[in-house]
Amino acid sequence: MPGSGKTLVAKTFRAEGFYVISMGDILRQDFEKNKMPNESLMEYAIRIRKEKGDEIIAKLTSIEIEKVNQMKVLIDGVRSMKEVNVFQQAGSVEIIAVHSPPRLRYQRILQRAREDDTLSEIWLRERDLAELSLGIGEVIALADYMILNDSDMETLKQNVLRLVMALKSD
Amino acid sequence: MPGSGKTLVAKTFRAEGFYVISMGDILRQDFEKNKMPNESLMEYAIRIRKEKGDEIIAKLTSIEIEKVNQMKVLIDGVRSMKEVNVFQQAGSVEIIAVHSPPRLRYQRILQRAREDDTLSEIWLRERDLAELSLGIGEVIALADYMILNDSDMETLKQNVLRLVMALKSD
Protein backbone atom coordinates (compact mmCIF):
# COMPACT_ATOMS: atom_id res chain seq x y z
CA MET A 1 0.00 0.00 0.00
CA PRO A 2 1.21 3.59 -0.60
CA GLY A 3 3.50 4.83 2.16
CA SER A 4 4.12 1.37 3.64
CA GLY A 5 7.89 1.54 3.08
CA LYS A 6 7.88 -0.87 0.13
CA THR A 7 10.45 1.17 -1.80
CA LEU A 8 12.91 1.16 1.12
CA VAL A 9 12.47 -2.61 1.37
CA ALA A 10 13.21 -3.02 -2.36
CA LYS A 11 16.29 -0.76 -2.02
CA THR A 12 17.62 -2.86 0.86
CA PHE A 13 17.19 -6.03 -1.18
CA ARG A 14 19.05 -4.40 -4.08
CA ALA A 15 21.87 -3.23 -1.80
CA GLU A 16 22.18 -6.82 -0.57
CA GLY A 17 22.76 -8.10 -4.09
CA PHE A 18 19.24 -9.12 -5.10
CA TYR A 19 18.17 -8.40 -8.66
CA VAL A 20 15.11 -6.12 -8.32
CA ILE A 21 12.61 -5.46 -11.10
CA SER A 22 10.10 -2.65 -10.54
CA MET A 23 6.75 -3.16 -12.28
CA GLY A 24 6.34 0.62 -12.12
CA ASP A 25 9.54 1.03 -14.18
CA ILE A 26 8.35 -1.58 -16.69
CA LEU A 27 5.08 0.33 -17.08
CA ARG A 28 6.91 3.66 -17.50
CA GLN A 29 9.23 2.24 -20.18
CA ASP A 30 6.27 0.84 -22.08
CA PHE A 31 4.45 4.17 -21.69
CA GLU A 32 7.40 6.13 -23.15
CA LYS A 33 7.46 3.84 -26.18
CA ASN A 34 3.74 3.56 -26.88
CA LYS A 35 1.88 6.52 -25.35
CA MET A 36 -0.58 8.58 -27.36
CA PRO A 37 -0.21 12.38 -27.59
CA ASN A 38 -1.11 14.06 -24.26
CA GLU A 39 -1.81 10.72 -22.56
CA SER A 40 -0.87 10.56 -18.87
CA LEU A 41 0.82 7.52 -17.30
CA MET A 42 -2.34 6.67 -15.37
CA GLU A 43 -4.53 6.96 -18.49
CA TYR A 44 -2.06 4.75 -20.36
CA ALA A 45 -2.09 2.15 -17.57
CA ILE A 46 -5.89 1.98 -17.67
CA ARG A 47 -5.97 1.84 -21.50
CA ILE A 48 -3.47 -1.02 -21.93
CA ARG A 49 -5.16 -3.02 -19.19
CA LYS A 50 -8.44 -2.62 -21.09
CA GLU A 51 -6.86 -3.45 -24.44
CA LYS A 52 -4.48 -6.22 -23.38
CA GLY A 53 -5.92 -7.58 -20.14
CA ASP A 54 -5.31 -7.06 -16.42
CA GLU A 55 -2.12 -9.15 -16.53
CA ILE A 56 -0.34 -7.05 -19.17
CA ILE A 57 2.22 -5.40 -16.84
CA ALA A 58 2.98 -8.78 -15.23
CA LYS A 59 3.47 -10.29 -18.71
CA LEU A 60 5.87 -7.51 -19.74
CA THR A 61 7.70 -8.01 -16.44
CA SER A 62 7.95 -11.76 -17.11
CA ILE A 63 9.72 -11.05 -20.41
CA GLU A 64 12.20 -8.90 -18.49
CA ILE A 65 12.73 -11.66 -15.89
CA GLU A 66 13.60 -14.16 -18.63
CA LYS A 67 16.10 -11.71 -20.13
CA VAL A 68 18.07 -11.10 -16.93
CA ASN A 69 18.80 -14.79 -16.36
CA GLN A 70 19.02 -14.66 -12.54
CA MET A 71 18.28 -17.48 -10.08
CA LYS A 72 16.29 -15.16 -7.80
CA VAL A 73 14.51 -11.93 -8.67
CA LEU A 74 12.58 -9.53 -6.44
CA ILE A 75 9.55 -8.06 -8.21
CA ASP A 76 8.41 -4.73 -6.77
CA GLY A 77 4.81 -3.63 -7.30
CA VAL A 78 2.52 -6.67 -7.60
CA ARG A 79 -1.14 -5.59 -7.35
CA SER A 80 -3.27 -8.74 -7.67
CA MET A 81 -3.26 -12.54 -7.45
CA LYS A 82 -3.83 -12.58 -11.24
CA GLU A 83 -0.35 -11.03 -11.57
CA VAL A 84 1.10 -13.51 -9.06
CA ASN A 85 -0.33 -16.33 -11.21
CA VAL A 86 1.54 -14.96 -14.25
CA PHE A 87 4.84 -15.08 -12.33
CA GLN A 88 4.07 -18.59 -11.08
CA GLN A 89 4.26 -19.74 -14.69
CA ALA A 90 7.88 -18.56 -14.80
CA GLY A 91 8.99 -20.20 -11.53
CA SER A 92 8.40 -20.59 -7.82
CA VAL A 93 6.93 -17.44 -6.24
CA GLU A 94 7.05 -16.24 -2.63
CA ILE A 95 5.04 -13.18 -1.67
CA ILE A 96 6.57 -10.53 0.60
CA ALA A 97 4.15 -7.95 2.00
CA VAL A 98 5.08 -4.76 3.85
CA HIS A 99 2.48 -3.59 6.36
CA SER A 100 2.09 -0.24 8.08
CA PRO A 101 -1.04 0.99 9.86
CA PRO A 102 -2.98 3.45 7.63
CA ARG A 103 -2.50 6.27 10.17
CA LEU A 104 1.30 5.96 9.85
CA ARG A 105 1.21 5.62 6.05
CA TYR A 106 -0.89 8.77 5.70
CA GLN A 107 1.43 10.68 8.06
CA ARG A 108 4.48 9.67 6.00
CA ILE A 109 2.87 10.60 2.68
CA LEU A 110 1.64 13.97 3.97
CA GLN A 111 5.10 14.75 5.40
CA ARG A 112 6.82 13.84 2.12
CA ALA A 113 4.49 16.11 0.12
CA ARG A 114 4.20 19.08 2.47
CA GLU A 115 3.84 21.57 -0.38
CA ASP A 116 0.92 19.69 -1.97
CA ASP A 117 -2.27 21.14 -0.46
CA THR A 118 -4.56 18.86 -2.48
CA LEU A 119 -3.52 15.83 -0.42
CA SER A 120 -5.73 14.95 2.53
CA GLU A 121 -6.43 11.87 4.64
CA ILE A 122 -9.80 11.50 2.91
CA TRP A 123 -8.13 11.55 -0.51
CA LEU A 124 -5.48 9.05 0.65
CA ARG A 125 -8.20 6.75 1.98
CA GLU A 126 -9.91 6.89 -1.41
CA ARG A 127 -6.64 6.08 -3.15
CA ASP A 128 -6.23 3.10 -0.79
CA LEU A 129 -9.67 1.82 -1.76
CA ALA A 130 -8.78 2.23 -5.47
CA GLU A 131 -5.58 0.19 -4.95
CA LEU A 132 -7.58 -2.43 -3.05
CA SER A 133 -10.11 -2.72 -5.87
CA LEU A 134 -7.28 -4.11 -8.04
CA GLY A 135 -6.98 -7.01 -5.58
CA ILE A 136 -3.84 -6.10 -3.59
CA GLY A 137 -5.58 -7.02 -0.31
CA GLU A 138 -5.72 -10.66 -1.44
CA VAL A 139 -1.98 -10.64 -2.17
CA ILE A 140 -1.26 -9.21 1.30
CA ALA A 141 -3.55 -11.75 3.00
CA LEU A 142 -1.74 -14.62 1.25
CA ALA A 143 1.80 -13.30 1.85
CA ASP A 144 4.51 -15.84 2.68
CA TYR A 145 6.45 -13.14 4.52
CA MET A 146 4.99 -10.12 6.29
CA ILE A 147 7.37 -7.28 7.09
CA LEU A 148 5.99 -4.92 9.74
CA ASN A 149 6.92 -1.26 9.37
CA ASP A 150 5.19 0.25 12.39
CA SER A 151 8.13 1.76 14.26
CA ASP A 152 11.35 3.41 12.97
CA MET A 153 13.47 2.99 9.84
CA GLU A 154 16.30 1.20 11.68
CA THR A 155 13.91 -1.53 12.92
CA LEU A 156 12.51 -1.90 9.39
CA LYS A 157 16.00 -2.30 7.97
CA GLN A 158 16.88 -4.96 10.57
CA ASN A 159 13.67 -6.87 9.76
CA VAL A 160 14.42 -6.72 6.05
CA LEU A 161 18.05 -7.83 6.50
CA ARG A 162 16.88 -10.82 8.54
CA LEU A 163 14.55 -11.82 5.69
CA VAL A 164 17.24 -11.23 3.05
CA MET A 165 19.60 -13.60 4.91
CA ALA A 166 16.87 -16.24 5.23
CA LEU A 167 16.03 -16.03 1.52
CA LYS A 168 19.68 -16.10 0.45
CA SER A 169 20.31 -19.33 2.33
CA ASP A 170 17.08 -20.83 0.93
CA MET B 1 -7.83 -16.21 7.49
CA PRO B 2 -8.53 -19.83 8.56
CA GLY B 3 -5.72 -21.27 10.71
CA SER B 4 -4.10 -17.89 11.40
CA GLY B 5 -4.52 -18.18 15.18
CA LYS B 6 -7.38 -15.68 15.35
CA THR B 7 -9.31 -17.73 17.93
CA LEU B 8 -6.31 -17.94 20.28
CA VAL B 9 -5.93 -14.17 19.97
CA ALA B 10 -9.60 -13.64 20.87
CA LYS B 11 -9.23 -16.03 23.84
CA THR B 12 -6.23 -14.10 25.14
CA PHE B 13 -8.17 -10.84 24.91
CA ARG B 14 -11.05 -12.43 26.82
CA ALA B 15 -8.72 -13.79 29.51
CA GLU B 16 -7.33 -10.26 29.89
CA GLY B 17 -10.78 -8.87 30.65
CA PHE B 18 -11.88 -7.66 27.21
CA TYR B 19 -15.50 -8.20 26.26
CA VAL B 20 -15.37 -10.37 23.12
CA ILE B 21 -18.25 -10.84 20.69
CA SER B 22 -17.90 -13.56 18.05
CA MET B 23 -19.73 -12.85 14.80
CA GLY B 24 -19.75 -16.62 14.24
CA ASP B 25 -21.70 -17.07 17.50
CA ILE B 26 -24.15 -14.32 16.51
CA LEU B 27 -24.74 -16.08 13.18
CA ARG B 28 -25.22 -19.46 14.90
CA GLN B 29 -27.77 -18.02 17.37
CA ASP B 30 -29.71 -16.44 14.51
CA PHE B 31 -29.51 -19.72 12.58
CA GLU B 32 -30.97 -21.72 15.49
CA LYS B 33 -33.91 -19.30 15.76
CA ASN B 34 -34.72 -18.85 12.07
CA LYS B 35 -33.37 -21.80 10.06
CA MET B 36 -35.55 -23.69 7.61
CA PRO B 37 -35.95 -27.48 7.87
CA ASN B 38 -32.72 -29.26 6.80
CA GLU B 39 -30.90 -25.98 6.15
CA SER B 40 -27.18 -26.01 6.95
CA LEU B 41 -25.41 -23.11 8.68
CA MET B 42 -23.55 -22.21 5.49
CA GLU B 43 -26.77 -22.29 3.40
CA TYR B 44 -28.44 -20.11 6.01
CA ALA B 45 -25.56 -17.62 5.98
CA ILE B 46 -25.79 -17.30 2.20
CA ARG B 47 -29.58 -16.99 2.26
CA ILE B 48 -29.81 -14.22 4.89
CA ARG B 49 -27.05 -12.26 3.16
CA LYS B 50 -29.09 -12.47 -0.05
CA GLU B 51 -32.35 -11.57 1.68
CA LYS B 52 -31.08 -8.92 4.11
CA GLY B 53 -27.85 -7.64 2.60
CA ASP B 54 -24.12 -8.34 3.06
CA GLU B 55 -24.03 -6.38 6.32
CA ILE B 56 -26.71 -8.45 8.10
CA ILE B 57 -24.35 -10.27 10.53
CA ALA B 58 -22.60 -6.98 11.35
CA LYS B 59 -25.97 -5.35 12.01
CA LEU B 60 -27.04 -8.18 14.36
CA THR B 61 -23.66 -7.88 16.07
CA SER B 62 -24.17 -4.12 16.50
CA ILE B 63 -27.44 -4.75 18.34
CA GLU B 64 -25.52 -7.08 20.69
CA ILE B 65 -22.79 -4.45 21.21
CA GLU B 66 -25.38 -1.87 22.27
CA LYS B 67 -26.90 -4.34 24.74
CA VAL B 68 -23.66 -5.15 26.58
CA ASN B 69 -22.91 -1.53 27.41
CA GLN B 70 -19.10 -1.80 27.48
CA MET B 71 -16.53 0.92 26.75
CA LYS B 72 -14.42 -1.42 24.60
CA VAL B 73 -15.49 -4.53 22.73
CA LEU B 74 -13.42 -6.94 20.64
CA ILE B 75 -15.38 -8.23 17.63
CA ASP B 76 -14.11 -11.55 16.32
CA GLY B 77 -14.79 -12.50 12.70
CA VAL B 78 -15.07 -9.37 10.54
CA ARG B 79 -14.98 -10.31 6.85
CA SER B 80 -15.26 -7.07 4.85
CA MET B 81 -14.88 -3.29 4.97
CA LYS B 82 -18.68 -3.09 4.56
CA GLU B 83 -18.97 -4.75 7.97
CA VAL B 84 -16.31 -2.43 9.42
CA ASN B 85 -18.38 0.52 8.18
CA VAL B 86 -21.41 -0.80 10.11
CA PHE B 87 -19.37 -0.87 13.33
CA GLN B 88 -18.01 2.61 12.65
CA GLN B 89 -21.57 3.88 13.01
CA ALA B 90 -21.57 2.58 16.60
CA GLY B 91 -18.22 4.04 17.63
CA SER B 92 -14.50 4.32 16.93
CA VAL B 93 -13.11 1.16 15.29
CA GLU B 94 -9.56 -0.17 15.22
CA ILE B 95 -8.79 -3.19 13.07
CA ILE B 96 -6.58 -5.99 14.41
CA ALA B 97 -5.37 -8.52 11.84
CA VAL B 98 -3.61 -11.82 12.58
CA HIS B 99 -1.26 -12.98 9.85
CA SER B 100 0.32 -16.36 9.27
CA PRO B 101 1.93 -17.55 6.02
CA PRO B 102 -0.45 -19.83 4.08
CA ARG B 103 1.98 -22.77 4.35
CA LEU B 104 1.81 -22.61 8.17
CA ARG B 105 -1.97 -22.11 8.24
CA TYR B 106 -2.52 -25.15 6.04
CA GLN B 107 -0.15 -27.26 8.20
CA ARG B 108 -2.06 -26.30 11.35
CA ILE B 109 -5.48 -27.03 9.84
CA LEU B 110 -4.35 -30.37 8.43
CA GLN B 111 -2.83 -31.36 11.80
CA ARG B 112 -6.01 -30.40 13.67
CA ALA B 113 -8.16 -32.50 11.33
CA ARG B 114 -5.97 -35.52 10.84
CA GLU B 115 -8.92 -37.90 10.50
CA ASP B 116 -10.53 -35.85 7.71
CA ASP B 117 -9.20 -37.22 4.42
CA THR B 118 -11.21 -34.80 2.30
CA LEU B 119 -9.00 -31.86 3.38
CA SER B 120 -6.10 -31.02 1.10
CA GLU B 121 -3.90 -28.01 0.44
CA ILE B 122 -5.73 -27.43 -2.85
CA TRP B 123 -9.09 -27.41 -1.06
CA LEU B 124 -7.74 -25.06 1.64
CA ARG B 125 -6.41 -22.71 -1.04
CA GLU B 126 -9.87 -22.66 -2.62
CA ARG B 127 -11.46 -21.91 0.74
CA ASP B 128 -8.96 -19.05 1.18
CA LEU B 129 -10.01 -17.59 -2.17
CA ALA B 130 -13.70 -17.91 -1.16
CA GLU B 131 -12.98 -16.00 2.09
CA LEU B 132 -11.05 -13.38 0.12
CA SER B 133 -13.94 -12.91 -2.29
CA LEU B 134 -15.95 -11.53 0.68
CA GLY B 135 -13.36 -8.75 0.99
CA ILE B 136 -11.30 -9.86 4.00
CA GLY B 137 -8.05 -8.97 2.19
CA GLU B 138 -9.05 -5.30 2.24
CA VAL B 139 -9.65 -5.44 5.99
CA ILE B 140 -6.20 -7.03 6.53
CA ALA B 141 -4.50 -4.46 4.27
CA LEU B 142 -6.07 -1.60 6.26
CA ALA B 143 -5.38 -3.09 9.70
CA ASP B 144 -4.36 -0.69 12.48
CA TYR B 145 -2.56 -3.53 14.26
CA MET B 146 -0.98 -6.55 12.61
CA ILE B 147 -0.20 -9.51 14.84
CA LEU B 148 2.29 -11.92 13.28
CA ASN B 149 1.82 -15.60 14.07
CA ASP B 150 4.70 -17.15 12.16
CA SER B 151 6.63 -18.84 14.97
CA ASP B 152 5.40 -20.56 18.18
CA MET B 153 2.36 -20.13 20.45
CA GLU B 154 4.37 -18.52 23.25
CA THR B 155 5.62 -15.74 20.93
CA LEU B 156 2.07 -15.19 19.68
CA LYS B 157 0.80 -14.88 23.24
CA GLN B 158 3.53 -12.36 24.12
CA ASN B 159 2.67 -10.29 21.02
CA VAL B 160 -1.03 -10.32 21.91
CA LEU B 161 -0.38 -9.39 25.55
CA ARG B 162 1.73 -6.43 24.43
CA LEU B 163 -1.16 -5.22 22.23
CA VAL B 164 -3.72 -5.80 25.01
CA MET B 165 -1.67 -3.62 27.36
CA ALA B 166 -1.34 -0.88 24.75
CA LEU B 167 -5.09 -0.91 24.03
CA LYS B 168 -6.02 -0.95 27.72
CA SER B 169 -3.95 2.19 28.39
CA ASP B 170 -5.41 3.85 25.27
Interface residues (C-beta under 8 A of the other chain):
Chain A: M1 M81 H99 P101 P102 R103 D128 L129 L132 G135 I136 G137 E138 V139 I140 A141 L142 A143 D144 Y145 M146 L148 D150
Chain B: M1 M81 H99 P101 P102 R103 D128 L129 L132 G135 I136 G137 E138 V139 I140 A141 L142 A143 D144 Y145 M146 L148 D150
